[in-house]
Structure formats: structure tokens, C-alpha cells
């Protein structure tokens, strides 16, 4: 038995997100831990993997399409038809069509659909932590005249940040007009008087890994 892992990283010009890649890697980890052989369908700029349009569909007993919206369009229809002899599994998908109208999967673990909603599996991903750096750049000020070196300094900082593996967050310290939502004391006081609403904390979890392993064994 061999599994093909596919997603929007398997198609050209499909705006692949970090979430797509995290979900893909998580699915591959689960398959590897369960002892299943698998291939990953990739297109440029990703390297390695296989091309789902040229592989022999008969090589795969199961096909897992992971993460993102799954619309009814030409690309998804072509993909589903090519692997119609394999057991199709949808993982962490947002189904755009009502389920009773279109669901091409033998087993579907939906992120959300017309009948269900679950937490994104990327919340289960364990990624290495990277430093977070706040960047405060000084804009040119006419008081300095020709003595100002703002552009040179800002360019040097940009080169430094680009050379490091960090998450860079721009910070604007201006209070009169701020581009990064930094509020003045006066504005913060006004906001506190108006009250605030708490954001619900994600507290629901589901054992998708076990469900996937059970599905593959049937």
C-alpha cells in the first residue's frame, strides 16, 4: 500500500500558504509514524516529490488531499477523476459546495463544511521557534537637512534583517498618525471606557491522527 499526499502545493500558481505546508508536513509525519509509504505531489518552487499529472494512479491505494478550500472547479475535478480508483481522503479542507451536493471523498475530515466545523490541524503542528524582532525605523526629518543619514541606516537594518532567520514586525512610534496600530494614551483610555470583548480560546481538539490511521487500515 502506498499513499499520495497532495494539496495546493501540488498545483501551479495556487497561492500556497504556510498553513498548507504545515498541514502537509503533519500529514506526512502521521503516515510515517504509522508505517505507511507515501509520496508527496509537488510543483515548482518546491523541489522533490512527484507530479500527480504524470504518475501512475495505480501505484496509490490511497490519496490524501490536505488543507485549504476545496472548490468544485476544473482543477479539483481533474484531480479527483485521475485518482478515482484510489481511496480518496480529504483532510483539513473547507468544502465550498454543500456536502449533499458534492463530496468526492470516500472519507472526509473537514475543517469546515455545510455540516461540520473543526479546528485547523495546523494547531497540532510543532514548529521550531524563531526570534521575533521589532523594527523601529526613523523617517527622514527636515530639521537634519543634508546631515540626515536615515535612508542609509534604514537600508543597513533591512539588509541585516534579511540575512537572519527572524520574524520581523514593523513598529511605528508616532502617536498622532500611526501605521501599525500603536495607540496614544488618550486613545487607549477612550477604548477602555467603551469596554472590550474577550476572544474565545480554541479549546476543542480531535484525534485526527488516530482517525486517519484507522481509515487507511480499512
Secondary structure, 3 states (H helix, E strand, C coil): CEEEEECHHHCCCCCCCHHHHHHHHHHHHHHHHCCCEEEEECCCCCCCCECCCCCCHHHCCEEEEEEEEECCCHHHHHHHHHCCCCEEEEEEEEECCCCCCCCCCCEEEEEECCCCECCCHHHHCCCCCCEEEEECCCCCCHHHHHHCCHHHHHHHHHHHHHCCCEEEEECCCCCCCCCCCCCCHHHHHHHHHHCCCCCCCCCCCCCHHHHHHHHHCC
